Amino acid sequence: MTTGKVTLLGAGPGDPDLLTIRAARVLASADVVLLDDLANPALADLAPNARVIHVGKRGGCRSTPQAFIERLMLRYARAGRHVVRVKGGDALLFGRAGEELAALRRAQVPYEIVNGISSGFAAAAALGVSLTHRDHCQGVTFVTAHRRDHSEPDWAALAATGTTLAIYMGMSRIDSLCDALLRVMRADTPAAVVQSASAHDERCVCAPLDRLAETARDAGLGSPAVILVGDAIGEAALLHATTEQREPVLRQA
Amino acid sequence: MTTGKVTLLGAGPGDPDLLTIRAARVLASADVVLLDDLANPALADLAPNARVIHVGKRGGCRSTPQAFIERLMLRYARAGRHVVRVKGGDALLFGRAGEELAALRRAQVPYEIVNGISSGFAAAAALGVSLTHRDHCQGVTFVTAHRRDHSEPDWAALAATGTTLAIYMGMSRIDSLCDALLRVMRADTPAAVVQSASAHDERCVCAPLDRLAETARDAGLGSPAVILVGDAIGEAALLHATTEQREPVLRQA
């Protein structure tokens, strides 16, 4: 029996137009699609010949065990199928790609990787800001607030870098997260929450760090969302539209 | 006279197939294309109706002054044209998008942003690694070694975060950069250089940090390239192919 292959594919932040040309081509030729629940379900329409299996991995929620997803990938590939493992955003930022690549190498199953736009970039586009405006910083750090051992990231070390922080999977504990950041950053540090960046239900708020959690809660923002913190976020178009930068601002798509 | 608009467009890391579907559509309808020299010149073929102007901004090299690029954008937009400012990678990571967005807002010229795949993600794909393997780290920091004031980034603070480092524009001074990192990181920290990620001339080397500069030089690697440093890089497929992880490894496309 011929061995198939597995493509780890980043589906981008939500808007199907933000798929890469290669991703669309790969989906069109897929035999089996394993669809992450952070990826747009409409992507199934781009894989007309594929058996589509929904495998959720959203932090905290009811989800398919990682080991089962890996067994599924290997079983179909060994049966000669082209398996496309679709992840929201980029394939190599968070989301267990490391474990899946290791499993594929152990099993000696051929694989390829197709990058996608991570939601932190789409969030910056929604705000109309550079993630790394050179007047304010020299880089950006993508970090997850959802850790295997439920410990907190080292916010003091992250703040000390002076990079813009793009925090993923943080909405479920945005209050404690902001409290932790306020111990190591200025209360008026510009910050924002962008929900469903690039998707039809995109919404964002900008507020100084000490009012971000309250502002996001009042606006009813929830997951999936990216929390952005740093002086570069003070350039947001939303804030340019207001006179008082200490005033929180909400925008809906 | 009608006002046109400006699209800040991320062209991805090099392979035209890594353009987004939206980016291809926007280029097809462009009147004027301002092409960054880190973007693939072949992209001009995707804009058959556009006047294509090459505006280089590569660090250190001969380049078009930023103020001139901004004046050009505004002049054509005010003349009613759809100007597409094409940047390598993503539109909002490094590359002066912050200044250009500010200029567009000051001039009240309508703009839109189309994200692209940044070369750090394509570099991880070339290596077959997750940027954030949860066995090793909780995030990734994208940082430029090329600072306006020619000072060094705060490597100690960056190392203290434990995030994977993706260092852009560092090849011209990789020796001093690695020396600085060796003062704050283990000599055997896994590291890699990926030149022209995703492009036809993609090449990469993996080596422990204390041998990275020498290995990259011996392999003749140059700009544009991304330097990746951190334990997550130790998962590179290249290294799995060797028995001795202390041995540097080169791969060519």
Interface residues (C-beta under 8 A of the other chain):
Chain A: G10 G12 P13 D15 P16 D17 L18 L19 T20 I21 R22 A24 R25 D90 A91 L92 L93 F94 R96 A97 G98 E99 L101 A102 R105 Y111 I113 V114 N115 G116 I117 S118 F121 A122 A124 A125 G128 V129 S130 L131 T132 H133 R134 D135 H136 Q138 G139 V140 T141 F142 V143 T144 R147 R148 P153 D154 A157 L158 A160 T161 G162 T163 S198 A232 E235 A237 H240
Chain B: G10 G12 P13 D15 P16 D17 L18 L19 T20 I21 R22 A24 R25 D90 A91 L92 L93 F94 R96 A97 G98 E99 L101 A102 R105 Y111 I113 V114 N115 G116 I117 S118 F121 A122 A124 A125 G128 V129 S130 L131 T132 H133 R134 D135 H136 Q138 G139 V140 T141 F142 V143 T144 R147 R148 P153 D154 A157 L158 A160 T161 G162 T163 S198 A232 E235 A237 H240
